[in-house]
Amino acid sequence: MRHWMKYIKPYKAWFILGPLCMIVEVIGEVLMPMLLARVINAGNMGTLTVGSSIGTAGLMILIAVFMMAGGIGGCYFSSKASIAFAGDIRNDLYSKIQRFSFGNIDRFSTGSLVTRVTNDVTQMQNFVAMLMRMALRAPGMMIGGLIMAIRLRPDLATIFWVSIPALLLFVGGNILTAFPRFKEVQAKVDGLNSTVQENITNVRVVKSFVREEDEIKKFGKANSDLKNAAMRAMRIVIQMQPVTTLMMYITVIGVAWQGHALVLNGEMAVGDLSAFVNYVIQILSSLIMVTFLFMMSSRAMASAKRIREVLEEEPDLNDDDAKQKDLTVKEGSVEFRHVSFRYYKHSEDSVLEDISLTIEPGTIVGIIGSTGCGKSTLVSMIPRLYDPDEGEILVDGVNVRDYSLYNLREGVGMVLQKNVLFSGTVAENLRWGDENATDEEMIAAAKSSQADKFVSSFTDGYESNLDKGGNNLSGGQKQRLCIARALLKKPKILILDDSTSAVDTATEAQIRNAFSNELAGSTKIIIAQRIASVMDADQIIVMNEGRITGVGTHDELLASNTEYREIAESQLGKKGA
């Protein structure tokens, strides 16, 4: 419970008022059978008068009004409290996920994180709302009903010594069985969400390879797994209602069987027997309420555990130990010292192995090599998207771990290999680079990246809406907008990860010229597959299988590096090389 107190304290007034209002309803529930018994007994004995019946009816109406007010108040405050409680948890979950490294996200999977932020939080919300309505109401009805029943006929009340323990044993056994099953249900929801998320995100690839039927089968399996897990869990819930109701009515029949003899012998008034039966129903109904509350708690506990796993997960990358948190990137020099890295930490094979490299500030550096040789991983370590397993990376002569993540990443601009745009306008996407940029600055960045021409052709220009992921743009258009976004940031280190692969060579040349003019003092690192993209760089790094195999200018590498020369000849021909 202590883990959730921080979400309860801001709304403690609602958390208190909700159950208190329900107590008003409980008091009415307990008093009503006694008033009804008074009317029945008076009528049976012939002592009922118009005045007394009106007085009793008026009192019952007044109690009913208070019960209604209590019930409405209880539902109102419990709804407000549970919604606010869930909203704060959802905010904290989302904020925590934003601080996760790629490694943290991989451990949970995207689909699982979506389920935890949505479905699991909703389970907690529903449970809190039900708990507030039933936490005092059910025990209050049970205790009040027991007191009144014992007060009426202590001998008849002994039947509860059998019925209540039997009901509690049944409930306890079902709860122990339900918890692992509901935990399994939530895991299957994760799998279903992951399948849907993967399919919709990659719908173009699915259609391109005509894999719709395979994806339907894949979804069908995930959906079937969820259905089967849910049915195994719901079998327990399904049997709860009829079994508990059966036990309740067996008790009522037992009371009626014993009570009718007492009434016939004149030892008990008819009204008192009616009231006693009502109290039996109240007591056992309250136990049934508790039963369903515990059943809800089984699923809520499974969800709460999953939520806590996210909240208690420590991000792999943080700046808690940063020694110079106020330091910013001013020059843009980069140095790798004996850096090695593995994605799978227990694997013997390294993605990068013993990388040592120095990049001077303000220079243009090209990185070229075969697919999968570690180029993207190498540059991802500069803004600490990953940390090396061995060695260190320095920016401006300072270990990147000593910067705050915010200041380090503010000084580094990245145009990733996968061009990512968000739903919203073109202007909103560009201002990710600088949220305070003027329209003139934004348009200038778009012109430098050769994006202004096609944006201006849109009906609404820079206020045109983009679909999620920029799916209403071509690959080249997305690349140019992503480059404009990075230019608008004016970083001291700009990393372009194969970010001009979808534009023609003439446009690419214009973009490279813009880099020299717009970011003259910045360090520019260009990962490319085309020799033409990097041949004019101050320094070219050749990589193969996680190692650097050559460093130099275009002419130097042609003369000294066989691998680079082969790439150049394959792309430019011997004459061009």
C-alpha positions, 0 to 999 in steps of 0.5 A: 500500500505504501507504494500507492500512498503518493497517489492517494494523498493529493485526493485524500478528501475524496478518498475519505468522503466517498466511503463516509457517504456510503456509510450513510447508505449502510445505516439506512439499510440496517434501519429499514428492516426494523421499521418494516418489522414494526409496521408488520407486527402492529398490523398483525396485532391489530394495533396499527393506526393511520397516525403511526403508519404515516409517521413510520412511512414518513421516517422510512421516506426520510431515511430513503432520501438520506440513503439516496444522497449517500449513495450518489455522494459515494459514487461521485467521490469514488469516481473522482478519486479513482480517476485522479489516482489513475491519471497520476499513475499514468503520468508517472508511468509515461514520464518514467518511460520517457527516461528509459534507454533503448535497453530498458524499452527492449526488456519490456517490449513496446506492446507491454509498455502500452498495455501497462500504461493503458489496460493495467492502469484501468484495472487499478482505477476500476478496483479503487472505485469499487474498493471505495464503494464497498470497503466500508459499505460491505463490512458495515452491512455485515456488522450492522446486520449481525448486530441486529440479527443477534439482537432479534434472535440470538438462537437463530443467529447461530446459523451464521457460524456455519454459512459465513466460514463456508462462504469465506473458505470458498472465496479464499480458494477461488482468489488463490486460484484466480491471481496467477490466471489474471496475471497470465491474462495481462501477459497475453494482452501484452502479446496482442498489443505487440502484434497489433502495434507491429502490424500497423506500424509496418503495414506498408511492408506487409502489403508490399510482400502480400503477407496479410493472410500470415499477419491475420493468422498471427493476430488470430493466434495471439487473440486466441491465446488471450481468449483462452487465458481470459476464459480460464480466469473467468471460469472462476468468476462465472462460478462465484455468483451462482455458488454464493447465491445458492449458499445465501438462499440455503441459509435463508431457507434454514432460517425460514424453516426454524423461524416458522416454528417459532412464529407458530408457537408464538415465540417470535413475531411475524415482523421480526422473522421478516426483519431477520430474513432481511438481515440474513440477506444483507449479511450474506450479500455483503459477503458476496460483495466482498467476494467480488471485491477480492476477485477484482483485487486479484486482477488489480494486484497482477496489474499493480505488480506490472505497473510497479515493475515499470516505476521501479525500473532504473534507466540504464542511462542517467546523469545521477553521477555526472560530475559537470552537469552545467557543462554544455557542448561548445566546440564539438570535438569527439574522441573514442578511446578503446570503445567496445560494445555488445547488444547482448551482454552475455554474447562473445561477439562484439558489435564494436571492438576496440574503437579508438578515434579522434574527430576535430571540432568543425570538421566534416567526417564521413563513415562508410562500410558494409551494412551491419558493421556498427556505423550507427551504433558508433555514432549513437554513443555520442549522445549516449543513446547507448553506453559502451561496455568498455572504453570511454567517449569524450566530447570537448575532452570530457567523458560523456557520462560527466555531462547531464543527458539534457545538455549533452543531447542539446549539443548533438543533432541527429538525423536517424537512419529511420526518418521519424515525423509525428502527427501534427503540422509541418511547422510543429515537426520542424520546431522540435529542433527549436520550439522558439524558432521564428517562421523566418528561421524555420523557412530558412532551415527548410530551404537549406535542406531543400524542403521549402519548395515542396512544403510551399506547394501544399495548400496550407504550406507549413501549417499542413497536417502530417499523418502519423509517421509522415506517411503522407510524404515520400521518403525523400520529403521525410528525409529533408524535413528531418534534416531541416529539423536538425539544422534548426537546432543548430547543434555543435555536433550534427550526425547524419545517419544515411539521411540522404539516401532517398534524395538524388545526388544533385539535391544531396550536394545542395544539402551538403553545401548548406551544412558548410554555410549554416553550420560552419563551426559545427562538427558534421558526421555523415554515415553513408553508403555512397562514396559521393556523399563523403568523398569531400569530407575532411576525414573518412572512416572505413569500418568493417565488422565492428572495427575501423580498418582505415582513416584518411581523406578520399585520396589517401584511402584510395592509395592505402585502403583496399576495402575503400578502393573496392567500394569506390571502384564499384560505385564510381568506376576506376576512372572516377575513383 
